[in-house]
């Protein structure tokens, strides 16, 4: 303690970025048309995320999206205090989730950051008489520190290990790839369309702490 009072340091934070991309209103209908066309050609498109890279498509909306992703990574790194040039490639795949589709709890190994861009998010249709905690089309992120909330008390931000968000079309989320997350079921007859991506670093000795 100093004469000015106690000093606090928030150790080991998990930085999460949420941003609505400018130009999304024009790009999203084009992206949806492209993705639905690809989905019609490949029944396993959403599950087979290792085949190809969506950003390799020569399409004006995809070019726009790649630039937005690169800018998001730079903004994230700057917020983290990283003051040197980084080199990365972006692995990217589209998702089409129809009625009942969801993604189980998982993280993204072998990557620095992971993210999702939302092209189309249908209304939160809840069946009559459904459970009160049903949250269609939301995404949940979980505290990466095992059992960190066990000794928390009311008012302590660590008491709830889950951070749940309902995304909107045009938003991009970015988070550390180690963070476990799940996507709640789509209960609408309208598909949920998103584009997920991993930021994979090309190694440099400058990355060493």
Secondary structure as the mmCIF struct_conf table of DSSP 4:
data_model
#
loop_
_struct_conf.conf_type_id
_struct_conf.id
_struct_conf.beg_label_comp_id
_struct_conf.beg_label_asym_id
_struct_conf.beg_label_seq_id
_struct_conf.end_label_comp_id
_struct_conf.end_label_asym_id
_struct_conf.end_label_seq_id
STRN STRN1 UNK A 2 UNK A 2
TURN_TY1_P TURN_TY1_P1 UNK A 3 UNK A 4
STRN STRN2 UNK A 5 UNK A 5
BEND BEND1 UNK A 12 UNK A 12
STRN STRN3 UNK A 16 UNK A 20
HELX_LH_PP_P HELX_LH_PP_P1 UNK A 21 UNK A 21
TURN_TY1_P TURN_TY1_P2 UNK A 22 UNK A 23
HELX_RH_AL_P HELX_RH_AL_P1 UNK A 24 UNK A 41
TURN_TY1_P TURN_TY1_P3 UNK A 43 UNK A 47
TURN_TY1_P TURN_TY1_P4 UNK A 49 UNK A 50
BEND BEND2 UNK A 51 UNK A 52
HELX_RH_3T_P HELX_RH_3T_P1 UNK A 54 UNK A 56
BEND BEND3 UNK A 57 UNK A 57
HELX_RH_AL_P HELX_RH_AL_P2 UNK A 60 UNK A 79
TURN_TY1_P TURN_TY1_P5 UNK A 80 UNK A 81
BEND BEND4 UNK A 84 UNK A 84
STRN STRN4 UNK A 88 UNK A 97
TURN_TY1_P TURN_TY1_P6 UNK A 99 UNK A 100
STRN STRN5 UNK A 103 UNK A 106
TURN_TY1_P TURN_TY1_P7 UNK A 109 UNK A 110
BEND BEND5 UNK A 112 UNK A 112
STRN STRN6 UNK A 113 UNK A 120
TURN_TY1_P TURN_TY1_P8 UNK A 128 UNK A 129
TURN_TY1_P TURN_TY1_P9 UNK A 132 UNK A 133
TURN_TY1_P TURN_TY1_P10 UNK A 136 UNK A 137
STRN STRN7 UNK A 138 UNK A 142
BEND BEND6 UNK A 144 UNK A 145
TURN_TY1_P TURN_TY1_P11 UNK A 146 UNK A 151
TURN_TY1_P TURN_TY1_P12 UNK A 154 UNK A 155
TURN_TY1_P TURN_TY1_P13 UNK A 157 UNK A 158
BEND BEND7 UNK A 159 UNK A 159
STRN STRN8 UNK A 162 UNK A 166
TURN_TY1_P TURN_TY1_P14 UNK A 169 UNK A 170
STRN STRN9 UNK A 171 UNK A 176
TURN_TY1_P TURN_TY1_P15 UNK A 177 UNK A 178
STRN STRN10 UNK A 181 UNK A 183
HELX_LH_PP_P HELX_LH_PP_P2 UNK A 184 UNK A 186
BEND BEND8 UNK A 188 UNK A 190
HELX_LH_PP_P HELX_LH_PP_P3 UNK A 191 UNK A 191
STRN STRN11 UNK A 192 UNK A 201
HELX_LH_PP_P HELX_LH_PP_P4 UNK A 202 UNK A 203
HELX_RH_3T_P HELX_RH_3T_P2 UNK A 205 UNK A 207
#
